[in-house]
Structures are given as C-alpha cells and as structure tokens.
Amino acid sequence: MSQNANDLDLEDPMSETEESGTKVHYVCQTYIAKTTARGQQGPLKIDKQLQYSTPREAKERAEREFRAENCVGADAYMVVEDSSSGEVGDPTFLVRLGSVPEQE
C-alpha cells in the first residue's frame, strides 16, 4: 500500500538544488485506514503528500497532521533526486508517527 518516492511530482519549486546536480525534496505524507466490516483497521492508504522547502517544515506538518481525527499515521522524509537522470533515491525519514507502512 505504500507509494514510492518516484510517484511524487518532483518538478515542484519547493526543493533545494545542490551544486552537484541533485535536488533535495522534503515531504510530509499522511495515511488513513479503511475500516473492515468487523470494525477493525484495514490497510493503510496514502491521504496527502505535501512538499516543503525545509526538513523542519515537513516534520512540523507531519506532527500537526497526525493530530487530525482521521489521520492514523504520518511520515516526514527527504529524498534526493539526480537532476540529470531524474532518478530518486530511497527516502530518509525525519519522523514516523502512528501507523505507517513497513520500510522495504
């Protein structure tokens, strides 16, 4: 159920471009859960993906979103994109709150 960083719109102006030709993206991603017929928490589903200019902004937003009534989990992470190839590295988590997908 997790969405891969390659699915993000990385053309967003809210990213840092390093001199090495890489861009750093800071993302807050929130999760909701479907309820099963028995009233139990079902699989996680991505609710929001928001990009920020700094790691602090992404982390603070994850913390705020996690306090929302329907949010069961939130991640704040950074990914590095190679500007020349468009390849995106694995996420580096800044904070993981509540129910979040397992890291693969």
HELIX and SHEET records of a PDB file:
HELIX    1   1 ALA A    5  ASP A    7  5                                   3    
HELIX    2   2 PRO A   55  PHE A   66  1                                  12    
SHEET    1   A 3 SER A  15  THR A  17  0                                        
SHEET    2   A 3 THR A  22  THR A  35 -1                                        
SHEET    3   A 3 GLN A  41  TYR A  52 -1                                        
SHEET    1   B 4 SER A  15  THR A  17  0                                        
SHEET    2   B 4 THR A  22  THR A  35 -1                                        
SHEET    3   B 4 GLY A  73  ASP A  82 -1                                        
SHEET    4   B 4 THR A  92  GLY A  98 -1                                        
END                                                                             
